[in-house]
């Protein structure tokens, strides 16, 4: 009789093990991302299938990286600057960034006031980690950049929303700040974004002086989100950091993504007091280690030598914004303010949405998917930026002029196609509008 065969160990293990995924945290189960990237994915899928899509959904520059920045980055790679660097940033980069804000905005900083990061968005998280404890109140002006709530929630903070209104040029109301400070049980932080994404609103020097007067000497910190500092179409950009005492209470974030067309390089920096910057450096150390040195060397060269290129491109953006605003205002049911800054326009489409009982994000996706079989326009519904954005669309101007003109004509025709809207809503009932939008603000 032959000996019994040994059991197949691998097979036995496969039959005995019960697989069960670990439970996600409450935060991870509920967190929402930036809708622009979701719409971008839909647009690219439709384009791959042959549809002509005019992409106005994503906030990326259409220009190549500015020339001196590009060459310096490539040379830095060739020279071997591809290893770890200091978590706070290269000393040369920190000095260059300090010189930039001093020159542009009249500050008196040094390299000790600067920390490098992969763009500006990371400082939403680091600011909250530095200043916000569970239960603290954080004032956010809305419509707002969609990742603000996630970063407040990461720390267990309470989001307190103040609405921005078209009738006030989408500028923050100081009465809302005063109310927050007086009525919130634990007011600790304020998120300020100027020039503002998505509305294009720009806080004036008087707005910032008034904000500083309200918080000066109080245990309140401000995150001043300034990625569009070079895109101001009326007057000039002002930063809260320039107000007396605000360097101690404010962290301002800047990026190379917009001004120097370096979004893929992932380079930005924050400005604050030396004590705050040391904390942000430690947070960088414990999460990101460092920003690649070759990226920083590209940024140094861009700041030193690409200012004229930047200014020329910003003028081009302004012209595109004006073209799109003028064209949208010829469409029945659309009302669009000229933004004070950024390369976005934020038209009210409340009348059209109310006519068809469709949400503004439903209208945006209808323009992309349902209005025409061969062509579409990709943009975002205002509620992607919080409930206060309902009844608006956000469109980027990062397309050639002729494509912007085509988009205007397409939208004008698409919003008259009532039968197609109804078919789209029948297939996507989640976009039916239950409560009409206010048509004046």
N, C-alpha and C positions, 0 to 999 in steps of 0.2 A: 504494500500500500504506500502510495506516495505521501510525502509530508504535506500538511496543510499549507496553503499559500498565505504569506503574511498579509495583513490588511493594508490597503492602499491609504497611507497616512493622509496625503493631501485630500483625497476624496472624502475621507471620514471627517476631516476638519471642516470641509465645505458644507457638509450636511448637518453638523452639530452647532455651528456658530449662528447665533441670531444677530442680524444686523439691525442697528437702530441709530439713526443720526442723533448727535447731541443737540439739545434744545438751544436755539438761538436766543440771544439776549433780547429783552424787550426793545432796546434801542435798535438793534439790527433788524428786528422784525418789522419795525415801523418806519425806519428812516427812508426819506425820499431823496432822489438824486436830482441832477440838473436836467430838465426836460429837453433842453436844446440838443443834447447828445442823443436822446431817444428819437426826436424828430429827424435829426441828421441820419440816423440809421435807417429810418423809413425812406427818406429821400434817396439815399444811396442804393437801397434795394430796388426802388422804382426805376432809378436811372440805369441800374444794371440790366433791368428788364426792357430797356429801350425808351423809357419815358423822358421827355425833355423837362427837367426840373430847374427852375430858377431859384437858387439857394440863397435865401435871405434869413435863415434860421440861426446860424451860428455866428458867434462874435469873434471871428478870426480875421486877421488882416489878409487881403488878397496879394499883397506885395511880397517879394522875396526878402530874406533877411538883409538888413542894411549892409552895404558893401564892406566897410572897414571891420564891422563886427564879425561878418562871415569869414573874412580872410584871417583875422586874428584868432578866431576859434579853430580854424583848420590848422593854422601854424602851431597853435598850442598843442593840438593833438600830435602833430608831427614831432614836436619838441618833447613829448613825453609827459605833458601835464595831465595825466590820466589816472592819477592815484588819489589817495585820500588828501584832504586839505583840512584846515581848521573849521570847526563847526560854526564859528561866528562869521567865517568868510576870510578870503585872502586879505591881508592888510592893504594891498594895493587897491582891491575892489572896494573895500570899506571907505577908503579915502576918496576914491573917485565918486562913489555914491554921495558921500558927505559934501563934496565940492559941488555936485549937481544940485542938491536941494538948497544949498547956501546961495548958489548963483541964481537959481530960478525963483526962489521964494523968500529970499532975504533972511534965511535962518543963520544961526551961528552954531553949527554942529561940528563935531570932529568924527574921526573913524569910530570912536567909542560909542557914538550914537547910532551905529549901523550894524545890522545883522543881515546876512544873505539868506535867501530861501529859493525854493523851486517855484517861482511865480509869486503872486500875491495871495492866492486863495488859502494857502496853508496858515496864514496869520490870523484868519478867522478862528481856527482851532487853537492856535497857540495863545492868542489873546484871551480866549475864554479859559484856557487852562491856567493862565497867569493870574486872572482877576476874578473869575466867577466861581462861586461855591454853590452847591445845591440849594435851591430856594431863592437865590438872588434874582432880582428883576433886571431884565435887559430890554431896553427900548430900541425898537427897530421901526424905521419909517418904511411904509409899504404903499405901493408895490415894492418888493425887495428882491435882492439877488437870492436865488432859490436855495443856496447852501447855508444861509445864515441860520435858519431854525435848527438844522441838523447839528451845527457846532455849538449852539446854545444848549440844545438838549443833551449833547455829549457830557456836559458838566452838570446836568440837572438844573439848569437855570430856567427861569420863567420868561417866556417871550411876551413882551408887552408891545402891542402894535399901535402906531400912530399913522393915520392915513395921509398920503400925499395927494394933493388935488391939482387938477389942471388949472383951476381958477387962480392958483397961487404959483403957477409955473412949475409945479412939482418940486417946490422948495420946502424944506422942513419948517413947520410952524413952531416958534419958540413957546407958544402957549402949551403945546403938547409936552414939551420938555419940562416946563414949570409944573404942570399937572402930575407928570410922572414923579418928579422929585418930591412933591408935596403929598401925594396920595398913595404911592406904592409903599408897601411895608418894608421892603428892602431894596431900594434902588441902588444898583451897583455899576451898571455899564450902559453905554449907548453905542449903537452902530450907526455911523454916518458914512454915506456913500455919495461923493460929489467929485466930478460929474457922475450923474446917477444912471445906473443900469437897472431897469429898462427904460425909464421915462426921458432921459436926457436932461433932467433938471440940474441946475447948478446953484449951490449955496453961495450967496453973496458975501462980501467982506463984512457987511453989517450982520448977516445971519450968524457968521462965525464969532464975531465979537460978542453978540448977544448970548450965544451958547456958552462961550467961555465965561462970561459974567455969571451965568446961572450955576455953573458947576465948580468954579474956581474955589479951592479950599475945602471942597467936599470929598468924601471917599467915593468918588465916581470916576470911572475910567472910560475913555472914548476910543473905539476902533474907527479910525478914519481911513476908509477904503478909497484909494486914489489911483486906480489903474489907468484912468482916462485923463490924467493931468495935462497931457499935451493936446487934448481935444476939447477946447473951449471956444465956442463960436461967437460969444458976446463977451466983451471985456477980457479978463484973464483969470487963470486959475488961482484960487487962494486956498491955503491949508490952515487948519486949526492950529497946527504946530507953531505958527507965527504969532499967535496970541500970547500975551504974557502969562507965564506959569503953565502953559499947556504941554510943554515938553515933558513935564512930570506926570501928567494925567492922560496922555494920549499916545497911542501907537498908530503911526501912519504907514500904509503899505503901498508899494509901487511895483510896477512890473515892466519888463522889456517887451512883453508880448504885443502890445498895441503900438507903442511909439516907434519901435525898431523892428517890428514884424518878426519877433523871435519867440512866438508862442511854443514852438516845439523844442526850443532850447531849455525851457523851464527855468527861467531866471527872474528873480525879483529881489526886493529887499524891504526891510522895515526900519523905521526911524523912531526912536524914543529916548528916554533918559538912559544914561549908562547903566544904572541899576536894573532897569527893565530889560535892556538889551542883553545883559548877562543872563538873566532868567530865560529869555527867548533862545539864547545860545545853548543853554542846558537842555531846553525842550527839543531843539534841533538835534543835539547830540544823542538824546535818548530815543529819537524816532527816525531821523533821516541820516544820521552821521554827519554828512556834509553835502554841499552842492559841488558838482564836478568842477575842478579848477579850470579846465579848458573853457567851460561855459562862462565862468567869471571873467576870464581874460577876453572873451568875445565882448562881454558887457563893458569892460573898461574901454576897449577900443571904440565901441559904439558911442559911449558918452563923450569921448574925446574928439571923435572925428566925423560922426554921422548926423550932427545936428541939422545941417542944411538939408540933407536927404529927408530926415524926419519932418522938418517944417514943410517941405514941398509935398510930401505925402499927406500931411494933415490938411493942407489947403485943398488937395484933391478930395479928401473925405468930406470936407465942408461943402464943396460943390455938389457932391453926390447926395448929401443930406438935403440940400436945398432943392435939388431936382426931384427927389422922391416926395418931399413934403408938398411941393407945388402940384405934382401930379396926383397925389392922393386926395388933395383938397378939391379936385375937379370931379370926384366920384360922389354920386348921390348917396347920402347916408354916412359919409365919412367926414370926420373933422380931425385935423392934425395940427398940433402946435409945432412951430419950429423949435427944436430942442436947443437948449443953451450949450450943450456939449455932447460928446460921444458920437459914434457912428451908427446909432439906432434912431428910428422914429417910432412913435408910440401913438398911433391914431386911434381915436374913438370910433368903434363900429357898433355902438350900442343900438342905434336905430335899425341897422340891418339885422342884428341878432334878434331884436325884439320882433321884427317883421316875420322872421322865419322860426322863431322860438328855438334858436340854437345858441349854445354857449359860444363864447368867443374862441375858446380853444377848439371847439367843434368846427367853427367856421374856418379856423386856420388849417385844420386837417382836411376839411372839405376842399379848400383851395389846392391842397397838395394831392389828395387822392381822388376826390369825387367830382370836381367841377368840369373836368375834361379828361378824355381817355389818353390823349397824346401828350398833354402838357400839364404842368402844375407849378405852383409857387409854394415854396417851403417857408413858413414863418411860425411864430409862436403866439398862442392865445395869452392874453394878459394874466389870466388866473394861474399860469405857470409861475408867476411871481407873487403869489398870494391872492387872497380873495379880493383885495382892493384893486387888483388889475382886471377884474371881470369887466367885459365890455370893450376891451382894448386889444390891439394886436401889437406885437413887437416885430419890426422888420430891420434887419441889418442892411447896410449899404455896401457891403463888400462884394460887389459885382460890377462888371463894366457898365458904362452909362447906357449902352443900347439894351442891355439886359434889364436894367432898372426901368427903362421906358416900356419894354415889353411886359414887365411885371405889372405896371400900372394899368396898361390896356387889358391885360388878362383879368386882373381883379375887377375892373369896371364891368367887364362882360360877365364874369362868373357870378357876381352877386345879384344878377338879374335872373339867374336860372333856377327859379323856384321849384320846378318839378325835380330837378337833380338834387337840390337841397333836401327835399322831402324823401327822396329815395335813399340819400345818404343817411338821414336820420332814422329811417326805418331799419337800416342795417346796423346803425350805431346809436341805439336809443340812449346810451349814457350821456350823449351830448345834447339831449333835449333840455331846453331852458325852462325851469319851473317858475322862477320869479323874474319878471322883466328887469333889465338894467335901467338905472337912472340915465337919462339922456342929457342931463346938464350936471355940471360939477362946480 
